[in-house]
Amino acid sequence: LKLGEHWVASVATAGFSGDVNERANAMRVPRGPSRYTIATLVELPRLQHRRVRLTVDAEVHEYEAAMLAFANTRDFGGGMQICPDADPEDGLVDITVVAGIGRFELLRFFRLVFDGRHLAHPKVHTHRGSEVTIECESLAFWGDGEPLGPAPLRCRTVSGAIRLARAAS
């Protein structure tokens, strides 16, 4: 994934997962994958939904999204398989959107992400495409644990990679 001069090797994410990422980065302890689990529990009461317009290969989807992930590989956040079918060699971006989910439902759902079973949940939506535009107010993206900047964004595949660039407002 590429955003401006920033390359993302694995997953770009926004919404609740971005909030969790920010919290985990600020924590000194614990170290390792459990940091994301604890950050998730701390951020859960602050869960927000944001109106998102997602255009995947010219097909428009609108969501009240709690979180989004755009992936070239399947894992993020200490082993969570957010996009379990992502293949870095297929030239496509895999997208997982969690929409319209409440705090307690998200907490029950959370354990399913570690083995990819969350895809069967009715509030999880997946897409795959070569060109994606994300439009949303006040939505900041993170890539491989680092802040990338706000939407709107445009993703395009680039010979086995995904290029991410700011979309025209």
MOPEZI-V141490 format. One record per run of one state. SS is the DSSP state (2 for helix, 1 for strand, 0 for the rest). FROM is the first residue (numbers start at 1). LEN is the number of residues. If there is no record, write none. Layout:
BEGIN
ss=SS from=FROM len=LEN
ss=SS from=FROM len=LEN
END
This chain:
BEGIN
ss=0 from=1 len=1
ss=1 from=2 len=2
ss=0 from=4 len=2
ss=1 from=6 len=2
ss=0 from=8 len=3
ss=1 from=11 len=5
ss=2 from=16 len=11
ss=0 from=27 len=7
ss=2 from=34 len=13
ss=0 from=47 len=3
ss=1 from=50 len=7
ss=0 from=57 len=2
ss=1 from=59 len=13
ss=0 from=72 len=4
ss=1 from=76 len=1
ss=0 from=77 len=3
ss=1 from=80 len=1
ss=0 from=81 len=12
ss=1 from=93 len=7
ss=0 from=100 len=3
ss=2 from=103 len=12
ss=0 from=115 len=2
ss=2 from=117 len=4
ss=0 from=121 len=3
ss=1 from=124 len=6
ss=0 from=130 len=1
ss=1 from=131 len=5
ss=0 from=136 len=4
ss=1 from=140 len=4
ss=0 from=144 len=2
ss=1 from=146 len=5
ss=0 from=151 len=2
ss=1 from=153 len=6
ss=0 from=159 len=2
ss=1 from=161 len=6
ss=0 from=167 len=3
END
